[in-house]
Amino acid sequence: MAADAEDLEHTAAAYRAAEHMYGTLGSPLYATLCREGAKDPEVLALSAEGLDAASPVHLFTSAHFLLLGGAKHPLARFFATLVAEPAPPDEAWPDFRAFCLEYRDELRQLIASKPVQMTYAYRCRTLLPPMCIVADEAGEPLNIVELGCSAGALLMFDKYAYELREGEHIGDRASPIHLKGELHGGPALRIPLIGSRTGLDLNVIDPNREEDRRWMIATCYPELLDDQRQLNDAMDFVAASDIAFHEGDALTILPGVLAATPDPVCVYHSACLFYWNEEQKDELERQLREASMGRVIHRISVETTSEANRWLEGRNEAMGEAGNEAQATGEIILTRYRDGKAEPEWLAASTPDFGTMWWKD
Ligand SMILES: C[S@@+](CC[C@H](N)C(=O)[O-])C[C@H]1O[C@@H](n2cnc3c(N)ncnc32)[C@H](O)[C@@H]1O
């Protein structure tokens, strides 16, 4: 459906808002495309047709996907994924615009059908510490169920090597995936023994399908080659695993999955619930309470929230200048569901890249 003036303004606002974010996250190319795109009605109109019109990255990902698939166009010279020495991002707009017009039909089809499901193996840095707590409490092998698992990179967290405290190496050092972070406080770390792995997603990714894998790599910012390598390696682990994937709304599938999953079980979700409204979140809570009659279900939540920033503001004040640099946007909450009752425990705040965590005590 063609975009009206309100759609265009809404999309332009999303482009303006995202410029700073992409710059901060390490993509000067996408920051430039946002700055220039916000002023271009033709590109905005195309972008507004996407499943998520408020996300400029959908159009950029689709262009990246076509280029990775071999589309021949001068735009390729700006992508670090395609050339060893990318051209300056500030010069990319005319080629991006031309690409959008030339490949309009292909782009239209992609943004209307493929969701952006960004996932990064490095998010496991925030998953390992609470998983250690759950494994200690609930026992092993632990059966894990992820809501909104995307390509399944987090379901393989036990296959990666970690250094979350200086000099403390956890996991298989021969793993191709090494995750370094900063954990302030927190539990003793180890790799828990995992039993079954179950992943629920609206759109299941098959790592053995070239198109799925290329789409996932295209969702990574082109400059962040290490993230792409990590995701590729994670998808190799997924391809060799016995993860049971279920496609559809997690809220429809979860009750059946929980009924079929033996104890001990841990349900978790990361960067997923910001897509959900309050009704959906309440429904998840209700389902977990109901499923916990006669058993204990652990739930780890790694999501963005204002709670973490409020806590960090207090801490920064207490620390004076030393704390000013710290900025959290994420938090880790562990909830134990027993006989229909929930016992939430706020564990930690984390930075947007999930790299630094401050444990509550
Ligand atoms: C941003 S990705 C995060 C993936 C992964 N959890 C991570 O942290 O890297 C969010 C995922 O949640 C999925 N998702 C969102 N709402 C969902 C729902 N109601 N049921 C199942 N999956 C959902 C999306 O399809 C997407 O793959």
The ligand as a MOL file (V3000), in Angstrom:
LIG
                    3D

  0  0  0     0  0            999 V3000
M  V30 BEGIN CTAB
M  V30 COUNTS 27 29 0 0 0
M  V30 BEGIN ATOM
M  V30 1 C 15.7250 -8.8660 18.2180 0
M  V30 2 S 15.4970 -10.5870 18.0270 0 CHG=1
M  V30 3 C 16.4210 -11.1930 19.4050 0
M  V30 4 C 16.9360 -12.5810 19.1960 0
M  V30 5 C 17.7040 -13.2020 20.3590 0
M  V30 6 N 16.8010 -13.4920 21.4710 0
M  V30 7 C 18.8060 -12.2990 20.7970 0
M  V30 8 O 18.7590 -11.7280 21.8940 0
M  V30 9 O 19.7750 -12.1460 20.0490 0 CHG=-1
M  V30 10 C 13.8230 -10.8160 18.5700 0
M  V30 11 C 13.2090 -12.1210 18.0820 0
M  V30 12 O 11.9700 -12.3060 18.7410 0
M  V30 13 C 11.0490 -12.8570 17.8300 0
M  V30 14 N 9.6820 -12.6060 18.3420 0
M  V30 15 C 9.0940 -11.4230 18.6090 0
M  V30 16 N 7.8410 -11.6090 19.0700 0
M  V30 17 C 7.6380 -12.9520 19.1170 0
M  V30 18 C 6.5450 -13.7750 19.4920 0
M  V30 19 N 5.3850 -13.2650 19.9100 0
M  V30 20 N 6.6970 -15.1060 19.4210 0
M  V30 21 C 7.8540 -15.6530 18.9700 0
M  V30 22 N 8.9180 -14.9160 18.6030 0
M  V30 23 C 8.8130 -13.5920 18.6660 0
M  V30 24 C 11.3810 -12.1520 16.5160 0
M  V30 25 O 10.9040 -12.8730 15.3960 0
M  V30 26 C 12.9090 -12.1130 16.5850 0
M  V30 27 O 13.4940 -13.2430 15.9880 0
M  V30 END ATOM
M  V30 BEGIN BOND
M  V30 1 1 1 2
M  V30 2 1 2 3
M  V30 3 1 2 10
M  V30 4 1 3 4
M  V30 5 1 4 5
M  V30 6 1 5 6
M  V30 7 1 5 7
M  V30 8 2 7 8
M  V30 9 1 7 9
M  V30 10 1 10 11
M  V30 11 1 11 12
M  V30 12 1 11 26
M  V30 13 1 12 13
M  V30 14 1 13 14
M  V30 15 1 13 24
M  V30 16 1 14 15
M  V30 17 1 14 23
M  V30 18 2 15 16
M  V30 19 1 16 17
M  V30 20 1 17 18
M  V30 21 2 17 23
M  V30 22 1 18 19
M  V30 23 2 18 20
M  V30 24 1 20 21
M  V30 25 2 21 22
M  V30 26 1 22 23
M  V30 27 1 24 25
M  V30 28 1 24 26
M  V30 29 1 26 27
M  V30 END BOND
M  V30 END CTAB
M  END
